[in-house]
Amino acid sequence: MTEAQLRMTGRWRWRLSTSAGQLARAEEKQRELARLYLEFADFRRLAASQLPEQTRRHSRRR
């Protein structure tokens, strides 16, 4: 086998391994958590921009 064939076979075998599957699921979970966090941060930013000025000043003191 050539070096390129060995690398390709190694990648193929890794992709089918239990560890690769676990890492792929963990990565997907982290991506989903990051997406939710960014959506929540955007929601908070939009909600804060719609509050009256006096309420915004009061909420910053906390």
Long-range contacts (C-beta under 8 A, 24 or more apart in sequence): none
